[in-house]
Amino acid sequence: MKSPKKIAQKFQDYMIRADDLNIEGWSFKFNDAQSISVEMDNNRIGGPYFPPSGKNVCSGSAYIMWSDGRISKGQITQETVENLDCALKKWKEISFTDPDAPDIPGPSPMPENLKIKDENVSKIIKKDSSYLFEILDYYNQKLAKKDNVKMLHAKAGAGFNHSTIMNSKGMVMEWEETTMFTYANINNKYSDSYYKRNAPKKNDLNVIIREIEKNMKLSQKKIKAKSDYMPIILMPDVLGSFLGKYLLGSNLNGGVVAHNMSLYRVDDFKRKKQVFDKRLNIILDGLEDYAIDTIPCSSMGIPSSKQYIIAGGRLITPFLGLQYSNKLGMSTTSQGAVKIDAGQGPFEGIIADVDYGLIIQDVLGMHTQDAKEGRYSLAVSKGLVVEKGLIKGTIDQTALISGNFLDSLKDKETNFAEYREGEVVMKIKGDVMAKE
């Protein structure tokens, strides 16, 4: 297959000559992605059901503005590349009108010196994949022979992607990025993972192993939870689910705001309305070194940056792509990871003053919740009991937690802490109903 840049050039040359199609503007993004992974199941690397695998996939997206005002959006595959004339005619046939459709952006300065490519990961893809096997062997040495370990499942993989963006206003962007992931799972119950753009070091693997060992040890002591109004500590994955469900997707999404489906109106953002506790800052960071969400720009070429979504508890901006930024008369937001900055201290400090409470590691029923208003009522599928500032053991029965997440973000008694580097937990108060 040709390189993404050559494919993009082929599209560009074709567009210039395609006057009979009456194209007003166009934008394309191409990805040439390579990946490799190895897997361990039931303490065995590879085998007939989990052999090492590798892929090379070329894909992309197209955005076309026709001279009659209609819009087309299409997906690009190998077949598209080989049959451009047919693809464009098909896209024209399924074009649509959209009064809020964004224009094609011109070239913009892109962030410099982004760390999104690790040569160690490139080496795994292009030359020597032995490090993936070394990772699985390390898990096997450290975990497989421990007491109570019946089954070890683990995986390690690496990826390399070459991206090109071109459009009718002269934008030409090209970059390379890498990805690396690994996880381990014991007895289908205790797991942890790593997912970044750079290769994990031995210490990163030890963090995974220690987390699994800690949870295995805590699970040996089963404790009946109490029913009461009490402190509830949301672990990083659970907090991420709460933020995504009740705030980011349902109330801070640009489309939701534009169509008046959010609790907050456009004017609330423009006048920076105070809606949460002053300690709360939510940041969209598209520049962090080797973070999986760091990338130079969006698929339409909007440069990545670091910006506040919530600052000091005040609304700053919803998440806005080109379409809704034009409609709302506000600046676009970039790609990036959502981060909380609320003056968080160490994890030990957040549980030290808990007389009795629960640590929530996983929940069921998130898809059924009243997202806009912030109300939750969820079954705890995995959690821990805290007594007198100490983690005592695993919840031994079904427990239901309920409350209002958005109200908790306003509460001065709500606190945040750093669990591990870049991972935040949140302590709120809520109702717990534990079945006897």
Buried (B, 14 or more C-beta within 10 A) or exposed (E): EEBBBEBBBEBBEBBEEBEEBEBBBBBBBBBBBBBBBBBBBEBBBBEEEBEBEEEEEBBBBBBBBBEEEBBBBBEBEEEBBEEBEEBBEBBBEEBEEEEEBBEBBEEEEBBEEBBBBBEBBBBBBEEEBEBBBEBBBBBBEBBBEEEEBEEBBBBBBBBBBBBBBBBBBEBBBBBEBBBBBBBBBBBEEBBBEBEBBBBBEEEBBEBBBEBBBEBBEBBEEEBEBBEEEBBBBBBBEBBBBBBBBBBBBBBBBBBBBBEEEBBBEBEBBBEBEEBBBEBBBBBBBBBBEBBBBBBBBBBBBBBBBBBBBBBBBBBBBBBBBBBBBBBBEBEBBBBBBBBBBBEBEEBEEBBEEBEBBBBBBBBEEBEEBEBBBBBBBBEBBBBBBBBEBEBEBBBEEBBBBBBBBBBBBBEEEBBBBBBEEEBBBBBBBBBBBBEE
